């Protein structure tokens, strides 16, 4: 059962890291305010889609995962 225990610990650590990121996200500059993020506000209607922010975060996550894969 050691692989199961290790997997549960990794999942727990990932959830904790996600929680920290979600708590700190409003204080991180430029997140959600990059050029290319779509924001439409009209009377009674609001649409926000962070296109550029999603691309930047995707690249960062990919780089981190590549580093982890090479480290193993």
LINTA-V99772 format. One record per run of one state. SS is the DSSP state (@ for helix, = for strand, . for the rest). FROM is the first residue (numbers start at 1). TO is the last residue. If there is no record, write none. Layout:
# LINTA-V99772
SS:FROM:TO  SS:FROM:TO
This chain:
# LINTA-V99772
.:1:1  @:2:27  .:28:37  =:38:42  .:43:44  =:45:49  .:50:50  @:51:71  .:72:72
